[in-house]
């Protein structure tokens, strides 16, 4: 976290134990701005989203793939691939920008009528990567040169960490996480998990021959991993419609870290708070 950025949110997350100061040294890490602080989410990054959702009082729903958003009687009719249709007074989209461009209905019409905005959305770029988790029984001996490190010359992996130590949880059974490099992700993004797993297992055995056979192995693909090129001028959020409000936000409109997500969320909230005044004016 750069100094003096989003401090209120960080203080809250630290006080609730959602975040903790990072205690281990990450080798070969690039230099950061003076005053930068590093934190870790001991229960995973998803714990941050879960915390804020719990504070909002809303009830999240999962496994819904939105396909169409259409204006209907000054509301938004949102349809999913699963066949569910609901009406909303306002809609905020935080999905990756390429997926915004795939939406049908009024969203597609708005962008067709604003080619400059559509072009700027199309210019947003993401890296792709695979993450691999190796899970061991308690007491397993891991032969690794560092607790966590960025890798400079590995043809497949860019980063690894003994993840229970990175999360400040040495009492838990050991686990190791690997992240692939940007070039590897770009070249292999169209592989499915079944196709990628043997390639990644072989790469681990080649680069880290001292690691024992894990109890469990998990592979995760992120087609949209990190924003490498943000929306022009990083506005924080984009207003597709004022009445009724339809916004797109997320790190694609700022930059790809937690600070960027918080900055975008603040902008979204600001626009939504102003929206009722517009309607009443």
Secondary structure, 3 states (H helix, E strand, C coil): CCCCCCHHHHHHHHHCCCCEECCCCCECCCCCCCCCCCEECCCCCHHHHHHHHHHHCCCCCCCCCEEEEEEECCEEEEEECCCCEEEECCEEECCCHHHHCCCEEHHHHHHHCCHHHHHHHHCCEEEEEEEEEEECCCCCCCCCCCCEEECCCCCCEEEEEEHHHHCCCCCCCCEEEEEECHHHHHHHCCCCHHHHHHHHHHHHHHHCCCCCCCCEEEEEEEEEEEEEECCCCCCCEEEEECCCCEEEECHHHCCCCHHHHHHHHHHHHHHHHHHHHHHHC
